[in-house]
């Protein structure tokens, strides 16, 4: 870790209480040191860079003005919160960020009492903070609750549900909208700044409250009409500043927009508004990647850049000769191939065009590719609408984010048996992003839904084949799940062919034990079987390809021939492939011993994929050990 800071101010700050000992004049220096510290550490220990650089001043101001952890600061999303971690007792551990056994890349109450709420998925801060604020009021606690929402999270429907509820229920919630070019409101100058100065001054607010109290006393207004006055006040500000924003219709006091990189002004502003009664929204304008020129100029590329040279701004990317493609790139290129042949094919993604490689489709067919923002439920139902009118949508959603669209999959897609392809990127264990992002639940939560076909490719060839199959012969919703990272083949561009729905395949003959795998985790099984065969153990290996419908002929063959079966899946054991095989064997009177390998009934921490495979017993060495254990009785 690059930390040689001498007697710099940041070395004196272990917790927010230490920050409180400094003068306001020292805060800009704290911000400069904090920003440089984030750059220094992340250049060698990769993480999410751009968003946290943009919130340095806000973070320092929040912890200077408020009394965390008693006051609750709820971050949304956690990409913004690296500075928060550093100022709340985790500076010395910051170099372990996202490493196995180290600190999480996202706020997590299990890690620190300063992390008020989990923050891996977007748009939950307002609802969570609203609940905390109401709870504090019910318990007669003099506690401030702040929701910090930004980095695109305001596009999520949950944010607006929380905002709507906050406007009608009594609370003193403070919502801070970190706007880094979201096109909500772009003016930061002149009269707008003046209005914020007026409406946050204590004198103005005392006068405003005295007038309100006087009018109420003579019964010219009451609490019901107060909401109308707030809406009028917001509308008047919008009229005077020639600005119109999404919040002027809510009964929430709106302040801003203001410069989110002026720490002194933010401290003044927060002190002025923190004790105002009722819900408040402060709109700040920030620059993603602030203070590091390459990140300022290319926010998407520097969102999570990997290792980089902090002096030159050059990203350190190691390319190996003839290495396999990323699964996401295979998806992106294959989608373009299919779209070239059929104008009905369209692509949809909720805010992840680069991550899922929908960018290739956007470049070639910009009118047939759609980024709908952080709105997974809308992405699925939007795709359903396209399918209903004869288009063939490929809707690509990260597996863990598809959890947010579960009802739409059932009600809007499966119930109508619409022909669309749901591509679940980042399925299975994803590595350093940890428990909030592991895509391990999809097999279990999708398997009970009628009309779905659920598949997973062994390698890149099969990903292309399944995309072609889903497009060509499926007459309903077709799910393809595949992992993060590189595949198995450097020559990935095969001639696509149909993989018959509900049919698996035998990869290897064997007589002692049957291994049934689903998806790319089958490659770990292959490595294990290669080890075992040298020991004289005969193992049959079946690649199921489809979880639903299951290949019943294949399972009858296995049930008749084998007394010992191992199932392997990169997902939770409960409800997935292993459960489906056990159900089939029980339903058809077979009584083999079935050992299930997969993710156990717990949330798995962050770490590298090999470390997490080993933790869950899904690595080749552990699979080989289980095969030996199952074979041992026959040797006695």
ABEGO torsion letter per residue (X at the ends): XBBBAEABAAAABABAAAAAABBAAAAAAAAAAAAAAAAAAAAABBBBAAAAAAAAAAAAAAAAABBOAABBBBBOBAAAAAAAAAAAGAAAAAAABGBBGBBBABBBAAABAABABBBABBGAAAAAAAAAAAAAAAAGBBBBBBBBBBGGAAABAAAAAAAAAAAABBBABBBBBBBBGAGABABABEAAAAAAAAAABAAAAAAAAAAAAAAAAAGABBAAAAAAAAAAAAAAAAAAAGBBBAAAABBBBBBOBBBAABAAAAAAAAAAAAABBEBBBBBBBBBBGBGBAAAAABAAAAABAEBBBAAAGBBBBBBBBGBBBBAAAAAAAAAAAAAAABAABBBBBBGAAAAAGAAAAAAABAAABBBAEBBAAAAAAAAAAAAAAGBBBBBBBBAAAAAAAAAAAAAAAAAAGBBBBBBBBGBEBAEAAEAAABBAAAAAAAAABBGBBBBBBABAAAAAAAAAAAAAABABBBBBBBBBEBBABABABBBBBBBBBGBBBBABBBAABBBBBBEAAAAAAAAAAAAAAAAGBBBBBBBAGBAOBBBAAAAAAAAAABABBBBBBBBBABGBAAAAAAAAAAAAGBABBBBBBEBBBBBBBBEBAAAAAAAAGABAAAAAAAAAAAAAAAAX
